[in-house]
Amino acid sequence: MKMCDVYKDHMGNLTITFMDNKTTFLQTDYDKASFFVGCGLVDAPDNWDGQPDNLHDTWYYAEEDDITECPDEYYEIRE
């Protein structure tokens, strides 16, 4: 996991900024749900298929302000 800051804009999109000031932008619910599961903010069932609806409503209530570390795969795709 890498240190990062997460900012949610007024449209609900997430911008993840890493300590080297490079960013990743998450726009879809699929991307955001995967990110929340990857950083441990939301628990997914063992057989989770990546569909946000299969996380029930728990990921909708997750607060991006609680994220301080981001999954390594997002660090690898930053711009």
C-alpha positions in Angstrom: 0.0 0.0 0.0 1.2 3.5 -0.8 0.3 6.8 1.0 -2.2 8.9 -0.9 -4.9 11.6 -0.6 -8.3 11.1 -2.0 -10.5 13.9 -3.2 -14.2 13.6 -4.2 -15.5 16.3 -6.5 -19.1 17.5 -6.7 -19.9 15.0 -9.4 -18.8 12.0 -7.2 -15.6 11.3 -9.1 -12.5 10.5 -7.1 -9.0 11.8 -7.7 -6.2 9.9 -5.9 -3.0 11.8 -5.4 0.1 10.0 -4.4 3.1 11.4 -2.5 5.0 12.0 -5.8 2.0 14.2 -6.9 1.0 11.9 -9.6 -2.7 11.1 -9.8 -5.3 8.5 -10.8 -8.9 9.5 -11.6 -11.8 7.1 -10.8 -15.1 7.9 -12.4 -17.2 4.8 -12.6 -18.9 3.0 -9.7 -17.0 -0.1 -10.7 -13.7 1.6 -10.3 -14.6 3.2 -7.0 -16.0 0.0 -5.6 -12.8 -1.9 -6.6 -10.7 0.8 -5.1 -12.6 0.9 -1.8 -12.3 -2.9 -1.5 -8.6 -2.8 -2.5 -7.7 -0.3 0.2 -9.7 -2.2 2.8 -12.4 0.4 3.4 -15.1 -2.0 2.3 -15.2 -5.8 2.8 -16.2 -7.8 -0.2 -17.4 -11.4 -0.1 -14.9 -14.1 -1.1 -16.7 -14.7 -4.4 -17.1 -11.0 -5.2 -17.4 -10.5 -9.0 -16.4 -6.8 -9.1 -20.0 -5.6 -9.3 -20.7 -2.7 -7.0 -24.3 -4.0 -6.4 -22.9 -7.2 -4.9 -21.3 -5.3 -2.1 -24.8 -4.4 -1.0 -25.0 -0.8 0.2 -21.8 -0.8 2.4 -19.6 0.8 -0.3 -22.1 3.6 -0.9 -21.6 4.8 2.7 -17.8 4.5 2.7 -16.1 7.8 3.4 -13.1 8.5 1.1 -11.8 10.8 3.9 -10.9 7.6 5.8 -8.4 6.5 3.1 -4.8 7.2 3.8 -3.2 4.2 1.9 -4.1 3.1 -1.6 -3.6 -0.3 -3.3 -0.4 -0.8 -5.1 -2.1 -1.4 -8.5 -3.4 2.1 -8.4 0.1 3.5 -7.8 1.3 1.6 -10.9 -1.3 3.2 -13.2 -1.0 6.8 -12.0 -0.2 9.6 -14.5 
